[in-house]
Amino acid sequence: MRTPRSKFLKVRCRDCGSVQIVFSHASTMVRCFVCGSTIAMPRGGKAKINGEIVEVLG
């Protein structure tokens, strides 16, 4: 049985320091809820994370 490669990530925003949960294979641009800066950009597979990954969730 195959295991999924995608995960949810807790990511800290580089600009304001707030933490939010992002899908590792996000298909849309993810912006910070507080300051609006880009946290994740889609890349056709794994998203490019523009912040510090604090924790990997299941």
N, CA, C and O atoms as a Tripos MOL2 file, in Angstrom:
@<TRIPOS>MOLECULE
protein
  232   231    58     0     0
PROTEIN
NO_CHARGES

@<TRIPOS>ATOM
      1 N           0.8370   -1.1780    0.0000 N.3       1 MET1
      2 CA          0.0000    0.0000    0.0000 C.3       1 MET1
      3 C           0.8880    1.2500    0.0000 C.2       1 MET1
      4 O           1.8750    1.3270    0.7320 O.2       1 MET1
      5 N           0.5200    2.2100   -0.8240 N.am      2 ARG2
      6 CA          1.3060    3.4350   -0.9330 C.3       2 ARG2
      7 C           0.9170    4.4310    0.1460 C.2       2 ARG2
      8 O          -0.2470    4.5010    0.5420 O.2       2 ARG2
      9 N           1.8730    5.1900    0.6160 N.am      3 THR3
     10 CA          1.6000    6.2400    1.5940 C.3       3 THR3
     11 C           1.6350    7.5910    0.8960 C.2       3 THR3
     12 O           2.4270    7.7790   -0.0280 O.2       3 THR3
     13 N           0.8030    8.5310    1.3080 N.am      4 PRO4
     14 CA          0.7880    9.8460    0.6600 C.3       4 PRO4
     15 C           2.0630   10.6300    0.9640 C.2       4 PRO4
     16 O           2.6230   10.5350    2.0560 O.2       4 PRO4
     17 N           2.5040   11.4000   -0.0160 N.am      5 ARG5
     18 CA          3.7010   12.2340    0.1610 C.3       5 ARG5
     19 C           3.3600   13.6360    0.6310 C.2       5 ARG5
     20 O           4.2330   14.3640    1.1020 O.2       5 ARG5
     21 N           2.1040   14.0160    0.5070 N.am      6 SER6
     22 CA          1.6930   15.3620    0.9060 C.3       6 SER6
     23 C           1.4330   15.4180    2.4030 C.2       6 SER6
     24 O           1.0300   14.4320    3.0200 O.2       6 SER6
     25 N           1.6710   16.5800    2.9660 N.am      7 LYS7
     26 CA          1.4740   16.7840    4.4000 C.3       7 LYS7
     27 C           0.9670   18.1980    4.6340 C.2       7 LYS7
     28 O           1.0080   19.0440    3.7410 O.2       7 LYS7
     29 N           0.4960   18.4370    5.8330 N.am      8 PHE8
     30 CA          0.1660   19.7920    6.2470 C.3       8 PHE8
     31 C           1.3510   20.3270    7.0330 C.2       8 PHE8
     32 O           1.9800   19.5960    7.7980 O.2       8 PHE8
     33 N           1.6530   21.6140    6.8400 N.am      9 LEU9
     34 CA          2.8120   22.2260    7.4720 C.3       9 LEU9
     35 C           2.3870   23.4490    8.2740 C.2       9 LEU9
     36 O           1.5350   24.2190    7.8300 O.2       9 LEU9
     37 N           2.9730   23.6330    9.4470 N.am     10 LYS10
     38 CA          2.8180   24.8880   10.1810 C.3      10 LYS10
     39 C           3.9500   25.7840    9.7130 C.2      10 LYS10
     40 O           5.1220   25.4450    9.8740 O.2      10 LYS10
     41 N           3.6050   26.9290    9.1340 N.am     11 VAL11
     42 CA          4.5970   27.8210    8.5440 C.3      11 VAL11
     43 C           4.5270   29.1760    9.2200 C.2      11 VAL11
     44 O           3.4430   29.7270    9.4140 O.2      11 VAL11
     45 N           5.7010   29.7200    9.5840 N.am     12 ARG12
     46 CA          5.7880   31.0450   10.1960 C.3      12 ARG12
     47 C           6.0870   32.0700    9.1200 C.2      12 ARG12
     48 O           7.0150   31.8920    8.3310 O.2      12 ARG12
     49 N           5.3200   33.1280    9.0800 N.am     13 CYS13
     50 CA          5.4940   34.2020    8.1060 C.3      13 CYS13
     51 C           6.8150   34.9290    8.3710 C.2      13 CYS13
     52 O           7.1470   35.2270    9.5190 O.2      13 CYS13
     53 N           7.5590   35.2100    7.3050 N.am     14 ARG14
     54 CA          8.8360   35.9140    7.4550 C.3      14 ARG14
     55 C           8.6580   37.3600    7.8730 C.2      14 ARG14
     56 O           9.5140   37.9170    8.5620 O.2      14 ARG14
     57 N           7.5540   37.9770    7.4640 N.am     15 ASP15
     58 CA          7.3640   39.4100    7.7260 C.3      15 ASP15
     59 C           6.7960   39.7070    9.1130 C.2      15 ASP15
     60 O           7.3220   40.5620    9.8260 O.2      15 ASP15
     61 N           5.7210   39.0040    9.5030 N.am     16 CYS16
     62 CA          5.0680   39.3570   10.7640 C.3      16 CYS16
     63 C           5.2220   38.3000   11.8650 C.2      16 CYS16
     64 O           4.9430   38.5860   13.0300 O.2      16 CYS16
     65 N           5.6610   37.0880   11.5180 N.am     17 GLY17
     66 CA          5.8980   36.0600   12.5230 C.3      17 GLY17
     67 C           4.6830   35.2410   12.9070 C.2      17 GLY17
     68 O           4.7850   34.3780   13.7790 O.2      17 GLY17
     69 N           3.5310   35.4800   12.2840 N.am     18 SER18
     70 CA          2.3510   34.6770   12.6170 C.3      18 SER18
     71 C           2.4950   33.2820   12.0130 C.2      18 SER18
     72 O           3.2020   33.0940   11.0230 O.2      18 SER18
     73 N           1.8190   32.3120   12.6170 N.am     19 VAL19
     74 CA          1.9130   30.9210   12.1820 C.3      19 VAL19
     75 C           0.5720   30.4900   11.6130 C.2      19 VAL19
     76 O          -0.4740   30.7630   12.2030 O.2      19 VAL19
     77 N           0.5980   29.8180   10.4690 N.am     20 GLN20
     78 CA         -0.6270   29.2570    9.9110 C.3      20 GLN20
     79 C          -0.3350   27.9200    9.2560 C.2      20 GLN20
     80 O           0.8160   27.6150    8.9430 O.2      20 GLN20
     81 N          -1.3710   27.1240    9.0480 N.am     21 ILE21
     82 CA         -1.2290   25.7850    8.4880 C.3      21 ILE21
     83 C          -1.4310   25.8480    6.9780 C.2      21 ILE21
     84 O          -2.3940   26.4400    6.4910 O.2      21 ILE21
     85 N          -0.4950   25.2190    6.2390 N.am     22 VAL22
     86 CA         -0.4910   25.2370    4.7830 C.3      22 VAL22
     87 C          -0.3420   23.8050    4.2860 C.2      22 VAL22
     88 O           0.3660   23.0100    4.9040 O.2      22 VAL22
     89 N          -1.0010   23.4620    3.1740 N.am     23 PHE23
     90 CA         -0.8660   22.1610    2.5400 C.3      23 PHE23
     91 C           0.4330   22.1460    1.7310 C.2      23 PHE23
     92 O           0.7230   23.1070    1.0190 O.2      23 PHE23
     93 N           1.2150   21.0730    1.8310 N.am     24 SER24
     94 CA          2.5270   21.0200    1.1820 C.3      24 SER24
     95 C           2.4440   21.0500   -0.3370 C.2      24 SER24
     96 O           3.3920   21.4780   -0.9960 O.2      24 SER24
     97 N           1.3200   20.6000   -0.9090 N.am     25 HIS25
     98 CA          1.1410   20.6030   -2.3570 C.3      25 HIS25
     99 C           0.0290   21.5910   -2.7440 C.2      25 HIS25
    100 O          -0.8640   21.2550   -3.5210 O.2      25 HIS25
    101 N           0.0930   22.7960   -2.2020 N.am     26 ALA26
    102 CA         -0.9350   23.8100   -2.4560 C.3      26 ALA26
    103 C          -1.0140   24.1310   -3.9430 C.2      26 ALA26
    104 O           0.0110   24.2980   -4.6040 O.2      26 ALA26
    105 N          -2.2320   24.2180   -4.4640 N.am     27 SER27
    106 CA         -2.4190   24.4880   -5.8920 C.3      27 SER27
    107 C          -2.7620   25.9490   -6.1560 C.2      27 SER27
    108 O          -2.8730   26.3590   -7.3120 O.2      27 SER27
    109 N          -2.9290   26.7360   -5.1010 N.am     28 THR28
    110 CA         -3.1630   28.1670   -5.2430 C.3      28 THR28
    111 C          -2.1820   28.9230   -4.3550 C.2      28 THR28
    112 O          -1.6050   28.3500   -3.4310 O.2      28 THR28
    113 N          -1.9960   30.2060   -4.6360 N.am     29 MET29
    114 CA         -1.0950   31.0160   -3.8260 C.3      29 MET29
    115 C          -1.7060   31.2060   -2.4380 C.2      29 MET29
    116 O          -2.8860   31.5300   -2.3120 O.2      29 MET29
    117 N          -0.9010   31.0040   -1.4050 N.am     30 VAL30
    118 CA         -1.3620   31.1400   -0.0300 C.3      30 VAL30
    119 C          -0.7460   32.4020    0.5560 C.2      30 VAL30
    120 O           0.4690   32.5910    0.5140 O.2      30 VAL30
    121 N          -1.6030   33.2660    1.1030 N.am     31 ARG31
    122 CA         -1.1410   34.5210    1.6980 C.3      31 ARG31
    123 C          -1.3490   34.4960    3.2110 C.2      31 ARG31
    124 O          -2.2290   33.8030    3.7220 O.2      31 ARG31
    125 N          -0.5270   35.2600    3.9070 N.am     32 CYS32
    126 CA         -0.6160   35.3740    5.3620 C.3      32 CYS32
    127 C          -1.9390   36.0440    5.7320 C.2      32 CYS32
    128 O          -2.3420   37.0200    5.1000 O.2      32 CYS32
    129 N          -2.6070   35.5230    6.7480 N.am     33 PHE33
    130 CA         -3.8710   36.1090    7.1940 C.3      33 PHE33
    131 C          -3.6680   37.4850    7.8190 C.2      33 PHE33
    132 O          -4.5590   38.3320    7.7460 O.2      33 PHE33
    133 N          -2.5100   37.7190    8.4310 N.am     34 VAL34
    134 CA         -2.2700   38.9530    9.1680 C.3      34 VAL34
    135 C          -1.7640   40.0720    8.2590 C.2      34 VAL34
    136 O          -2.3660   41.1440    8.2010 O.2      34 VAL34
    137 N          -0.6490   39.8260    7.5410 N.am     35 CYS35
    138 CA         -0.0170   40.9050    6.7690 C.3      35 CYS35
    139 C          -0.2120   40.7920    5.2610 C.2      35 CYS35
    140 O           0.0560   41.7520    4.5390 O.2      35 CYS35
    141 N          -0.6710   39.6450    4.7690 N.am     36 GLY36
    142 CA         -0.9540   39.4990    3.3470 C.3      36 GLY36
    143 C           0.2280   39.1220    2.4750 C.2      36 GLY36
    144 O           0.0780   39.0610    1.2540 O.2      36 GLY36
    145 N           1.4020   38.8640    3.0500 N.am     37 SER37
    146 CA          2.5470   38.4510    2.2350 C.3      37 SER37
    147 C           2.3800   36.9970    1.7850 C.2      37 SER37
    148 O           1.6400   36.2310    2.4020 O.2      37 SER37
    149 N           3.0680   36.6280    0.7160 N.am     38 THR38
    150 CA          2.9380   35.2870    0.1490 C.3      38 THR38
    151 C           3.7010   34.2780    0.9960 C.2      38 THR38
    152 O           4.8880   34.4550    1.2680 O.2      38 THR38
    153 N           3.0090   33.2160    1.4130 N.am     39 ILE39
    154 CA          3.6230   32.1660    2.2250 C.3      39 ILE39
    155 C           3.9680   30.9560    1.3700 C.2      39 ILE39
    156 O           5.0150   30.3390    1.5660 O.2      39 ILE39
    157 N           3.0940   30.6060    0.4170 N.am     40 ALA40
    158 CA          3.3340   29.4400   -0.4370 C.3      40 ALA40
    159 C           2.9000   29.7490   -1.8660 C.2      40 ALA40
    160 O           1.8650   30.3730   -2.0980 O.2      40 ALA40
    161 N           3.7250   29.2930   -2.8290 N.am     41 MET41
    162 CA          3.4160   29.4800   -4.2420 C.3      41 MET41
    163 C           3.3520   28.1120   -4.9140 C.2      41 MET41
    164 O           4.2150   27.2690   -4.6710 O.2      41 MET41
    165 N           2.3390   27.8730   -5.7600 N.am     42 PRO42
    166 CA          2.2300   26.5750   -6.4350 C.3      42 PRO42
    167 C           3.3410   26.3870   -7.4600 C.2      42 PRO42
    168 O           3.7580   27.3470   -8.1090 O.2      42 PRO42
    169 N           3.8210   25.1540   -7.6080 N.am     43 ARG43
    170 CA          4.8850   24.8300   -8.5500 C.3      43 ARG43
    171 C           4.5530   23.6140   -9.4050 C.2      43 ARG43
    172 O           5.4580   23.0040   -9.9750 O.2      43 ARG43
    173 N           3.2780   23.2470   -9.5090 N.am     44 GLY44
    174 CA          2.8900   22.0990  -10.3090 C.3      44 GLY44
    175 C           3.0380   20.7830   -9.5790 C.2      44 GLY44
    176 O           2.8410   19.7250  -10.1770 O.2      44 GLY44
    177 N           3.3690   20.8190   -8.3390 N.am     45 GLY45
    178 CA          3.5480   19.6410   -7.4870 C.3      45 GLY45
    179 C           3.6650   20.1550   -6.0760 C.2      45 GLY45
    180 O           2.6920   20.6360   -5.4960 O.2      45 GLY45
    181 N           4.8580   20.0530   -5.5250 N.am     46 LYS46
    182 CA          5.1030   20.6150   -4.2070 C.3      46 LYS46
    183 C           5.1260   22.1350   -4.2940 C.2      46 LYS46
    184 O           5.6860   22.6990   -5.2340 O.2      46 LYS46
    185 N           4.5250   22.7930   -3.3210 N.am     47 ALA47
    186 CA          4.5100   24.2480   -3.2990 C.3      47 ALA47
    187 C           5.8390   24.7840   -2.7770 C.2      47 ALA47
    188 O           6.5020   24.1320   -1.9700 O.2      47 ALA47
    189 N           6.2260   25.9730   -3.2390 N.am     48 LYS48
    190 CA          7.4310   26.6350   -2.7340 C.3      48 LYS48
    191 C           7.0170   27.4020   -1.4870 C.2      48 LYS48
    192 O           6.1740   28.2970   -1.5570 O.2      48 LYS48
    193 N           7.6030   27.0590   -0.3570 N.am     49 ILE49
    194 CA          7.2670   27.6760    0.9210 C.3      49 ILE49
    195 C           8.1830   28.8720    1.1460 C.2      49 ILE49
    196 O           9.4070   28.7360    1.1340 O.2      49 ILE49
    197 N           7.5850   30.0460    1.3520 N.am     50 ASN50
    198 CA          8.3530   31.2820    1.5800 C.3      50 ASN50
    199 C           8.2860   31.6830    3.0440 C.2      50 ASN50
    200 O           7.9300   32.8170    3.3640 O.2      50 ASN50
    201 N           8.6160   30.7860    3.9060 N.am     51 GLY51
    202 CA          8.5920   31.0500    5.3350 C.3      51 GLY51
    203 C           9.3310   29.9330    6.0540 C.2      51 GLY51
    204 O           9.9110   29.0490    5.4250 O.2      51 GLY51
    205 N           9.3010   29.9860    7.3550 N.am     52 GLU52
    206 CA          9.9750   28.9690    8.1680 C.3      52 GLU52
    207 C           8.9840   27.8680    8.5250 C.2      52 GLU52
    208 O           7.9270   28.1400    9.0930 O.2      52 GLU52
    209 N           9.3280   26.6200    8.1910 N.am     53 ILE53
    210 CA          8.4660   25.4950    8.5540 C.3      53 ILE53
    211 C           8.7030   25.1820   10.0300 C.2      53 ILE53
    212 O           9.7980   24.7850   10.4270 O.2      53 ILE53
    213 N           7.6650   25.3660   10.8250 N.am     54 VAL54
    214 CA          7.7580   25.1870   12.2680 C.3      54 VAL54
    215 C           7.5440   23.7240   12.6410 C.2      54 VAL54
    216 O           8.2440   23.1790   13.4940 O.2      54 VAL54
    217 N           6.5490   23.0860   11.9790 N.am     55 GLU55
    218 CA          6.1900   21.7030   12.3340 C.3      55 GLU55
    219 C           5.5500   21.0250   11.1300 C.2      55 GLU55
    220 O           4.8670   21.6710   10.3350 O.2      55 GLU55
    221 N           5.7730   19.7220   10.9990 N.am     56 VAL56
    222 CA          5.1240   18.9250    9.9640 C.3      56 VAL56
    223 C           4.0220   18.1320   10.6260 C.2      56 VAL56
    224 O           4.2710   17.3880   11.5730 O.2      56 VAL56
    225 N           2.7970   18.2860   10.1330 N.am     57 LEU57
    226 CA          1.6400   17.6140   10.7130 C.3      57 LEU57
    227 C           1.2390   16.4450    9.8370 C.2      57 LEU57
    228 O           0.9250   16.6280    8.6610 O.2      57 LEU57
    229 N           1.2450   15.2460   10.3970 N.am     58 GLY58
    230 CA          0.8010   14.0170    9.7630 C.3      58 GLY58
    231 C           0.7950   14.0550    8.3300 C.2      58 GLY58
    232 O           0.4370   13.0680    7.6870 O.2      58 GLY58
@<TRIPOS>BOND
     1     1     2 1
     2     2     3 1
     3     3     4 2
     4     3     5 am
     5     5     6 1
     6     6     7 1
     7     7     8 2
     8     7     9 am
     9     9    10 1
    10    10    11 1
    11    11    12 2
    12    11    13 am
    13    13    14 1
    14    14    15 1
    15    15    16 2
    16    15    17 am
    17    17    18 1
    18    18    19 1
    19    19    20 2
    20    19    21 am
    21    21    22 1
    22    22    23 1
    23    23    24 2
    24    23    25 am
    25    25    26 1
    26    26    27 1
    27    27    28 2
    28    27    29 am
    29    29    30 1
    30    30    31 1
    31    31    32 2
    32    31    33 am
    33    33    34 1
    34    34    35 1
    35    35    36 2
    36    35    37 am
    37    37    38 1
    38    38    39 1
    39    39    40 2
    40    39    41 am
    41    41    42 1
    42    42    43 1
    43    43    44 2
    44    43    45 am
    45    45    46 1
    46    46    47 1
    47    47    48 2
    48    47    49 am
    49    49    50 1
    50    50    51 1
    51    51    52 2
    52    51    53 am
    53    53    54 1
    54    54    55 1
    55    55    56 2
    56    55    57 am
    57    57    58 1
    58    58    59 1
    59    59    60 2
    60    59    61 am
    61    61    62 1
    62    62    63 1
    63    63    64 2
    64    63    65 am
    65    65    66 1
    66    66    67 1
    67    67    68 2
    68    67    69 am
    69    69    70 1
    70    70    71 1
    71    71    72 2
    72    71    73 am
    73    73    74 1
    74    74    75 1
    75    75    76 2
    76    75    77 am
    77    77    78 1
    78    78    79 1
    79    79    80 2
    80    79    81 am
    81    81    82 1
    82    82    83 1
    83    83    84 2
    84    83    85 am
    85    85    86 1
    86    86    87 1
    87    87    88 2
    88    87    89 am
    89    89    90 1
    90    90    91 1
    91    91    92 2
    92    91    93 am
    93    93    94 1
    94    94    95 1
    95    95    96 2
    96    95    97 am
    97    97    98 1
    98    98    99 1
    99    99   100 2
   100    99   101 am
   101   101   102 1
   102   102   103 1
   103   103   104 2
   104   103   105 am
   105   105   106 1
   106   106   107 1
   107   107   108 2
   108   107   109 am
   109   109   110 1
   110   110   111 1
   111   111   112 2
   112   111   113 am
   113   113   114 1
   114   114   115 1
   115   115   116 2
   116   115   117 am
   117   117   118 1
   118   118   119 1
   119   119   120 2
   120   119   121 am
   121   121   122 1
   122   122   123 1
   123   123   124 2
   124   123   125 am
   125   125   126 1
   126   126   127 1
   127   127   128 2
   128   127   129 am
   129   129   130 1
   130   130   131 1
   131   131   132 2
   132   131   133 am
   133   133   134 1
   134   134   135 1
   135   135   136 2
   136   135   137 am
   137   137   138 1
   138   138   139 1
   139   139   140 2
   140   139   141 am
   141   141   142 1
   142   142   143 1
   143   143   144 2
   144   143   145 am
   145   145   146 1
   146   146   147 1
   147   147   148 2
   148   147   149 am
   149   149   150 1
   150   150   151 1
   151   151   152 2
   152   151   153 am
   153   153   154 1
   154   154   155 1
   155   155   156 2
   156   155   157 am
   157   157   158 1
   158   158   159 1
   159   159   160 2
   160   159   161 am
   161   161   162 1
   162   162   163 1
   163   163   164 2
   164   163   165 am
   165   165   166 1
   166   166   167 1
   167   167   168 2
   168   167   169 am
   169   169   170 1
   170   170   171 1
   171   171   172 2
   172   171   173 am
   173   173   174 1
   174   174   175 1
   175   175   176 2
   176   175   177 am
   177   177   178 1
   178   178   179 1
   179   179   180 2
   180   179   181 am
   181   181   182 1
   182   182   183 1
   183   183   184 2
   184   183   185 am
   185   185   186 1
   186   186   187 1
   187   187   188 2
   188   187   189 am
   189   189   190 1
   190   190   191 1
   191   191   192 2
   192   191   193 am
   193   193   194 1
   194   194   195 1
   195   195   196 2
   196   195   197 am
   197   197   198 1
   198   198   199 1
   199   199   200 2
   200   199   201 am
   201   201   202 1
   202   202   203 1
   203   203   204 2
   204   203   205 am
   205   205   206 1
   206   206   207 1
   207   207   208 2
   208   207   209 am
   209   209   210 1
   210   210   211 1
   211   211   212 2
   212   211   213 am
   213   213   214 1
   214   214   215 1
   215   215   216 2
   216   215   217 am
   217   217   218 1
   218   218   219 1
   219   219   220 2
   220   219   221 am
   221   221   222 1
   222   222   223 1
   223   223   224 2
   224   223   225 am
   225   225   226 1
   226   226   227 1
   227   227   228 2
   228   227   229 am
   229   229   230 1
   230   230   231 1
   231   231   232 2
@<TRIPOS>SUBSTRUCTURE
     1 MET1         2 RESIDUE 1 A MET
     2 ARG2         6 RESIDUE 1 A ARG
     3 THR3        10 RESIDUE 1 A THR
     4 PRO4        14 RESIDUE 1 A PRO
     5 ARG5        18 RESIDUE 1 A ARG
     6 SER6        22 RESIDUE 1 A SER
     7 LYS7        26 RESIDUE 1 A LYS
     8 PHE8        30 RESIDUE 1 A PHE
     9 LEU9        34 RESIDUE 1 A LEU
    10 LYS10       38 RESIDUE 1 A LYS
    11 VAL11       42 RESIDUE 1 A VAL
    12 ARG12       46 RESIDUE 1 A ARG
    13 CYS13       50 RESIDUE 1 A CYS
    14 ARG14       54 RESIDUE 1 A ARG
    15 ASP15       58 RESIDUE 1 A ASP
    16 CYS16       62 RESIDUE 1 A CYS
    17 GLY17       66 RESIDUE 1 A GLY
    18 SER18       70 RESIDUE 1 A SER
    19 VAL19       74 RESIDUE 1 A VAL
    20 GLN20       78 RESIDUE 1 A GLN
    21 ILE21       82 RESIDUE 1 A ILE
    22 VAL22       86 RESIDUE 1 A VAL
    23 PHE23       90 RESIDUE 1 A PHE
    24 SER24       94 RESIDUE 1 A SER
    25 HIS25       98 RESIDUE 1 A HIS
    26 ALA26      102 RESIDUE 1 A ALA
    27 SER27      106 RESIDUE 1 A SER
    28 THR28      110 RESIDUE 1 A THR
    29 MET29      114 RESIDUE 1 A MET
    30 VAL30      118 RESIDUE 1 A VAL
    31 ARG31      122 RESIDUE 1 A ARG
    32 CYS32      126 RESIDUE 1 A CYS
    33 PHE33      130 RESIDUE 1 A PHE
    34 VAL34      134 RESIDUE 1 A VAL
    35 CYS35      138 RESIDUE 1 A CYS
    36 GLY36      142 RESIDUE 1 A GLY
    37 SER37      146 RESIDUE 1 A SER
    38 THR38      150 RESIDUE 1 A THR
    39 ILE39      154 RESIDUE 1 A ILE
    40 ALA40      158 RESIDUE 1 A ALA
    41 MET41      162 RESIDUE 1 A MET
    42 PRO42      166 RESIDUE 1 A PRO
    43 ARG43      170 RESIDUE 1 A ARG
    44 GLY44      174 RESIDUE 1 A GLY
    45 GLY45      178 RESIDUE 1 A GLY
    46 LYS46      182 RESIDUE 1 A LYS
    47 ALA47      186 RESIDUE 1 A ALA
    48 LYS48      190 RESIDUE 1 A LYS
    49 ILE49      194 RESIDUE 1 A ILE
    50 ASN50      198 RESIDUE 1 A ASN
    51 GLY51      202 RESIDUE 1 A GLY
    52 GLU52      206 RESIDUE 1 A GLU
    53 ILE53      210 RESIDUE 1 A ILE
    54 VAL54      214 RESIDUE 1 A VAL
    55 GLU55      218 RESIDUE 1 A GLU
    56 VAL56      222 RESIDUE 1 A VAL
    57 LEU57      226 RESIDUE 1 A LEU
    58 GLY58      230 RESIDUE 1 A GLY
